[in-house]
Amino acid sequence: MEIFLPTLHTFENNNIFTGSCGLLRFRIAPTVVMATPKEVDLAASSIHAELWHGELCYELNKALTVPETFPIYLSSAYIFDSIDPIDKICDEGAPGYAYFRLGNPNADATSQILAAGDGAEKGLVFSSGMAAITTSILATVKPGDHIVASPIIYGEAFYYLKYELKRWGVETTFIDFNTQDVADYIRPNTKLVYGETIANPLMSVPDIQHLADVAHANGAKLFIDNTFATSIIAKPIKYGADLVIYSATKYLGGHDDLVGGAVVGSEEIIKSLSFYLGLYGANLGATESWLLARSLRTLPLRVKKMAENGLALAKFFESHPKVEKVYYPGLESSPSKALADKQFEGNGYGGMLCVNFKGGQKEIDKLISNLQLVRFVPTLAGVGTTLTYPPRASHRDLNPDELAAIGITMGQIRLSSGLEDTDDLLNDFDQALAKM
């Protein structure tokens, strides 16, 4: 798969510079009050807009070169020279922009890249992964509707489905997609089936095709959070998912320097969601969109290396006497291995794993203090290997009974493998465990 950024196409003629980037068409030419170019006073230049073939164009100032990196468009609003263009853009979906919250070039360019990577028609980017989740669900259900979901999902997504939606008259039934058949829990008012490609934090893999078939046969949609896998590991669209959701803060961003979310899907569903994106003000900023697009250039390289390190770490822990259990879909002992082999793209099994140690929080504290290379960080998928503690981080909103029900223990860590040399990682954990 190739990840690429849109390019600018330009020419210069008589101080006129024209170009395009995605939906944006622009014209760059100083509008001056002087008679000749030698008499141009830039301070007297004006900026105005004109329409070319139904597309918004801009007169800014002269440019001599084209940037190799896609520019950042920080404008919160766009200029019109008449009422007709804004009607066409806002009401008819014509190419162009009106107001930042309703769309901007950086967000659109990044969305196109993400959609192409997943094999989807369209995409949207959001201010966070939770913004992507909540906005997508709110756009899909109404009071009186029903959702079937896996309980083994991101902790705040679980909380939102179980408690917040109940306040608005939407009920969620939680089932284990690997041991219970979703078909047995569908109701006439079921509108959504929700799960994760690689579940957080126990790394189980559902049968996406089966979930999609059951959902569609009953007039419901299937949403799959693909954050742990990314499109490099798995493409849920291929198996019938209606919407694929991402926390772009994680692998897609990949450098611990942005917070964002994303969804990809059919043109129809994305068009519906785009209205709510603007309504709720959940759009991703221009700078964050630019950072995300930058990071996507290296996504395949990063994910493949992290998957290599993830498998090596999983095998290391599986054979260690101080470890009770390892959750990783690439292990032969994993009950998810067959489904992973069937649905994954052949680029490994991801960089995420979960490890249960013999002991509780005190043992985990000892491990954290003994590690020299790996650090305790309550996030994942950065360039460095990190660990987190689900009971007090990703799933801290769950009560003890809820934690126990889904298999989260007080002696459990979740690891996110990075880009380090594999031997360095193994040696660090080896020396840390030897001191426990």
BELZI-V463354 format. One record per residue. N is the residue number from 1. RES is the residue in three letters. PHI is phi as a letter, one per 20 degrees, with the letter a starting at -180 (999 if undefined). OMEGA is omega in whole degrees, -180 to 180 (NA if undefined). NEAR is the number of other ideal C-beta (glycine too) atoms within 12 Angstrom. Layout:
BEGIN
{{N	RES	PHI	OMEGA	NEAR} {N	RES	PHI	OMEGA	NEAR}}
END
This chain:
BEGIN
{{1	MET	999	177	23} {2	GLU	d	172	13} {3	ILE	d	-177	29} {4	PHE	b	176	17} {5	LEU	d	175	28} {6	PRO	f	179	27} {7	THR	d	177	17} {8	LEU	e	177	26} {9	HIS	d	-169	15} {10	THR	c	165	22} {11	PHE	b	-180	17} {12	GLU	c	-179	17} {13	ASN	b	179	12} {14	ASN	l	179	11} {15	ASN	m	177	23} {16	ILE	d	-180	22} {17	PHE	c	178	27} {18	THR	d	-179	29} {19	GLY	a	179	30} {20	SER	b	174	28} {21	CYS	b	-175	33} {22	GLY	m	-179	32} {23	LEU	e	-176	28} {24	LEU	e	173	35} {25	ARG	d	-176	30} {26	PHE	c	177	38} {27	ARG	c	-175	32} {28	ILE	d	-178	29} {29	ALA	a	-180	28} {30	PRO	g	172	27} {31	THR	d	-170	25} {32	VAL	c	180	22} {33	VAL	e	-180	14} {34	MET	e	-173	15} {35	ALA	e	-175	9} {36	THR	c	179	10} {37	PRO	g	-179	15} {38	LYS	f	-177	9} {39	GLU	e	-177	12} {40	VAL	f	172	19} {41	ASP	d	-176	16} {42	LEU	f	179	17} {43	ALA	f	-180	11} {44	ALA	e	180	13} {45	SER	f	176	20} {46	SER	d	179	18} {47	ILE	c	177	23} {48	HIS	b	-176	20} {49	ALA	c	173	31} {50	GLU	b	-177	25} {51	LEU	d	174	29} {52	TRP	d	175	22} {53	HIS	l	178	14} {54	GLY	m	-179	19} {55	GLU	d	-178	26} {56	LEU	f	-180	37} {57	CYS	c	-173	33} {58	TYR	c	171	35} {59	GLU	d	-174	29} {60	LEU	d	173	28} {61	ASN	b	-173	22} {62	LYS	f	174	24} {63	ALA	c	-177	24} {64	LEU	d	-176	12} {65	THR	c	178	13} {66	VAL	d	180	21} {67	PRO	f	176	17} {68	GLU	f	178	11} {69	THR	e	179	18} {70	PHE	g	-176	34} {71	PRO	f	176	30} {72	ILE	e	179	24} {73	TYR	e	-174	30} {74	LEU	e	-179	16} {75	SER	f	178	24} {76	SER	e	-179	17} {77	ALA	b	-175	18} {78	TYR	c	-170	34} {79	ILE	e	178	25} {80	PHE	c	177	24} {81	ASP	d	175	20} {82	SER	a	-179	14} {83	ILE	f	-174	13} {84	ASP	g	-179	19} {85	PRO	g	-179	30} {86	ILE	f	175	24} {87	ASP	f	-179	17} {88	LYS	f	-178	22} {89	ILE	f	-174	27} {90	CYS	f	-174	24} {91	ASP	d	-175	13} {92	GLU	d	179	13} {93	GLY	m	178	20} {94	ALA	f	179	23} {95	PRO	g	180	27} {96	GLY	p	-174	38} {97	TYR	c	180	40} {98	ALA	c	-175	28} {99	TYR	b	-170	20} {100	PHE	g	-177	25} {101	ARG	f	-178	26} {102	LEU	e	179	29} {103	GLY	q	177	38} {104	ASN	b	-173	39} {105	PRO	f	-178	36} {106	ASN	f	178	39} {107	ALA	f	-180	45} {108	ASP	f	-180	37} {109	ALA	f	-180	38} {110	THR	f	178	49} {111	SER	f	179	46} {112	GLN	f	178	34} {113	ILE	f	-179	38} {114	LEU	f	-180	49} {115	ALA	f	179	33} {116	ALA	f	-180	27} {117	GLY	f	-179	39} {118	ASP	e	-175	43} {119	GLY	m	180	24} {120	ALA	d	-179	35} {121	GLU	f	-175	24} {122	LYS	b	177	32} {123	GLY	b	175	47} {124	LEU	b	175	49} {125	VAL	d	-173	52} {126	PHE	c	-178	45} {127	SER	f	176	32} {128	SER	a	175	32} {129	GLY	f	178	43} {130	MET	f	175	36} {131	ALA	f	177	37} {132	ALA	f	-179	49} {133	ILE	f	-174	43} {134	THR	f	180	35} {135	THR	f	-179	38} {136	SER	f	180	44} {137	ILE	f	180	36} {138	LEU	f	178	31} {139	ALA	f	-173	33} {140	THR	d	-175	33} {141	VAL	d	177	35} {142	LYS	c	178	17} {143	PRO	g	-178	15} {144	GLY	n	-180	16} {145	ASP	e	-176	27} {146	HIS	c	179	32} {147	ILE	c	170	45} {148	VAL	d	-176	40} {149	ALA	b	171	46} {150	SER	f	175	41} {151	PRO	f	-179	39} {152	ILE	e	-180	43} {153	ILE	b	176	47} {154	TYR	g	-172	47} {155	GLY	g	-179	36} {156	GLU	f	173	26} {157	ALA	f	176	43} {158	PHE	g	-180	40} {159	TYR	f	-180	28} {160	TYR	f	-180	32} {161	LEU	f	-174	40} {162	LYS	e	-171	28} {163	TYR	d	-175	20} {164	GLU	f	-180	23} {165	LEU	f	178	32} {166	LYS	f	178	19} {167	ARG	f	-178	13} {168	TRP	d	173	20} {169	GLY	n	178	16} {170	VAL	d	-178	31} {171	GLU	d	177	26} {172	THR	d	173	35} {173	THR	d	-179	29} {174	PHE	d	178	29} {175	ILE	c	175	30} {176	ASP	e	-176	27} {177	PHE	f	-178	40} {178	ASN	e	-180	30} {179	THR	c	180	17} {180	GLN	c	-178	23} {181	ASP	e	-179	19} {182	VAL	g	-179	38} {183	ALA	f	-179	22} {184	ASP	f	-174	16} {185	TYR	d	176	26} {186	ILE	f	176	28} {187	ARG	d	176	22} {188	PRO	g	-178	11} {189	ASN	e	177	21} {190	THR	f	-178	34} {191	LYS	d	-174	33} {192	LEU	b	168	43} {193	VAL	d	-171	49} {194	TYR	c	177	49} {195	GLY	b	-179	48} {196	GLU	c	179	47} {197	THR	f	171	50} {198	ILE	c	-168	51} {199	ALA	f	179	48} {200	ASN	e	9	44} {201	PRO	d	-170	42} {202	LEU	e	168	42} {203	MET	m	175	44} {204	SER	f	-177	34} {205	VAL	c	180	45} {206	PRO	e	173	49} {207	ASP	e	-173	33} {208	ILE	f	180	39} {209	GLN	g	180	23} {210	HIS	f	178	27} {211	LEU	g	-180	43} {212	ALA	f	-178	31} {213	ASP	f	-179	21} {214	VAL	f	-180	30} {215	ALA	g	-176	38} {216	HIS	f	178	23} {217	ALA	f	-178	17} {218	ASN	d	176	25} {219	GLY	m	180	19} {220	ALA	d	177	33} {221	LYS	d	176	36} {222	LEU	d	174	47} {223	PHE	d	180	47} {224	ILE	c	173	50} {225	ASP	e	-175	46} {226	ASN	d	-174	52} {227	THR	g	-177	48} {228	PHE	f	-176	54} {229	ALA	e	-167	50} {230	THR	m	179	49} {231	SER	f	178	41} {232	ILE	f	-180	37} {233	ILE	e	-175	41} {234	ALA	b	178	44} {235	LYS	c	-177	31} {236	PRO	g	177	44} {237	ILE	g	-179	37} {238	LYS	f	-175	22} {239	TYR	d	170	32} {240	GLY	o	178	30} {241	ALA	f	179	44} {242	ASP	f	-179	37} {243	LEU	b	176	44} {244	VAL	d	-173	51} {245	ILE	d	178	54} {246	TYR	c	156	54} {247	SER	e	-179	42} {248	ALA	f	174	48} {249	THR	f	-172	36} {250	LYS	e	-172	47} {251	TYR	g	-176	52} {252	LEU	f	174	55} {253	GLY	f	165	41} {254	GLY	m	-176	41} {255	HIS	c	179	29} {256	ASP	l	-179	23} {257	ASP	c	176	19} {258	LEU	b	172	36} {259	VAL	d	-179	30} {260	GLY	a	177	45} {261	GLY	b	-179	46} {262	ALA	b	170	58} {263	VAL	c	173	52} {264	VAL	c	-179	45} {265	GLY	r	180	40} {266	SER	f	178	24} {267	GLU	g	-179	18} {268	GLU	f	-176	15} {269	ILE	f	179	32} {270	ILE	f	177	35} {271	LYS	f	178	19} {272	SER	f	-178	25} {273	LEU	f	-177	42} {274	SER	f	176	33} {275	PHE	f	-179	21} {276	TYR	f	175	29} {277	LEU	g	177	37} {278	GLY	f	-178	26} {279	LEU	f	-177	16} {280	TYR	e	178	25} {281	GLY	m	-175	17} {282	ALA	e	-175	35} {283	ASN	f	178	38} {284	LEU	e	-180	45} {285	GLY	f	-178	30} {286	ALA	f	-179	32} {287	THR	f	178	24} {288	GLU	f	176	34} {289	SER	f	178	46} {290	TRP	f	179	34} {291	LEU	f	180	31} {292	LEU	f	178	48} {293	ALA	f	176	45} {294	ARG	g	-175	28} {295	SER	f	-179	38} {296	LEU	f	178	45} {297	ARG	f	-177	25} {298	THR	d	-176	24} {299	LEU	g	-179	38} {300	PRO	g	-179	27} {301	LEU	f	-178	21} {302	ARG	f	-175	36} {303	VAL	f	-180	44} {304	LYS	f	178	27} {305	LYS	f	179	30} {306	MET	f	177	45} {307	ALA	f	176	42} {308	GLU	f	179	27} {309	ASN	f	178	41} {310	GLY	f	179	47} {311	LEU	f	180	35} {312	ALA	f	178	33} {313	LEU	f	180	46} {314	ALA	f	179	39} {315	LYS	f	178	26} {316	PHE	f	-178	30} {317	PHE	f	-179	38} {318	GLU	f	-178	26} {319	SER	e	-176	17} {320	HIS	e	-176	25} {321	PRO	f	-179	12} {322	LYS	e	-178	28} {323	VAL	d	178	31} {324	GLU	e	-174	22} {325	LYS	b	176	27} {326	VAL	c	177	34} {327	TYR	d	179	44} {328	TYR	a	-173	45} {329	PRO	f	-180	43} {330	GLY	e	178	39} {331	LEU	f	178	31} {332	GLU	f	-180	18} {333	SER	f	-177	18} {334	SER	f	176	31} {335	PRO	f	180	23} {336	SER	e	-173	37} {337	LYS	f	-177	24} {338	ALA	f	179	18} {339	LEU	f	177	29} {340	ALA	f	179	37} {341	ASP	f	-179	20} {342	LYS	f	-169	20} {343	GLN	d	-177	34} {344	PHE	e	-171	34} {345	GLU	e	-179	31} {346	GLY	n	179	17} {347	ASN	d	-180	29} {348	GLY	n	-174	34} {349	TYR	c	178	44} {350	GLY	n	-178	51} {351	GLY	d	-177	49} {352	MET	d	175	53} {353	LEU	b	-180	47} {354	CYS	c	-175	48} {355	VAL	c	174	43} {356	ASN	e	178	33} {357	PHE	d	176	34} {358	LYS	f	-173	22} {359	GLY	p	-177	22} {360	GLY	d	-175	20} {361	GLN	f	179	19} {362	LYS	f	178	15} {363	GLU	f	179	28} {364	ILE	f	177	35} {365	ASP	f	177	22} {366	LYS	f	179	21} {367	LEU	g	-178	38} {368	ILE	f	-179	29} {369	SER	f	-179	16} {370	ASN	e	-178	24} {371	LEU	f	-179	31} {372	GLN	d	-178	19} {373	LEU	e	-176	26} {374	VAL	e	-178	34} {375	ARG	c	176	25} {376	PHE	e	-179	26} {377	VAL	c	-177	26} {378	PRO	f	172	23} {379	THR	b	-176	31} {380	LEU	b	169	44} {381	ALA	m	170	46} {382	GLY	f	-176	32} {383	VAL	f	178	28} {384	GLY	e	178	30} {385	THR	f	180	39} {386	THR	c	172	33} {387	LEU	c	173	42} {388	THR	c	-173	36} {389	TYR	c	-172	34} {390	PRO	g	-179	42} {391	PRO	f	-177	32} {392	ARG	d	-179	24} {393	ALA	c	-173	28} {394	SER	f	-176	42} {395	HIS	c	-177	38} {396	ARG	f	178	21} {397	ASP	f	-180	24} {398	LEU	e	177	32} {399	ASN	f	-177	18} {400	PRO	g	179	14} {401	ASP	f	179	10} {402	GLU	f	177	24} {403	LEU	f	-179	28} {404	ALA	f	-177	16} {405	ALA	f	-179	20} {406	ILE	d	173	35} {407	GLY	n	176	29} {408	ILE	e	-177	38} {409	THR	d	179	31} {410	MET	f	176	23} {411	GLY	d	-171	29} {412	GLN	d	171	41} {413	ILE	c	172	50} {414	ARG	d	-177	45} {415	LEU	d	172	50} {416	SER	d	-178	48} {417	SER	f	-178	49} {418	GLY	d	-175	37} {419	LEU	d	-179	30} {420	GLU	f	171	30} {421	ASP	g	-175	17} {422	THR	g	-179	26} {423	ASP	f	178	15} {424	ASP	f	178	23} {425	LEU	f	-178	38} {426	LEU	f	180	27} {427	ASN	f	180	21} {428	ASP	f	178	32} {429	PHE	f	180	40} {430	ASP	f	-180	25} {431	GLN	f	180	18} {432	ALA	f	180	32} {433	LEU	f	179	30} {434	ALA	f	-179	16} {435	LYS	e	-178	17} {436	MET	e	NA	25}}
END
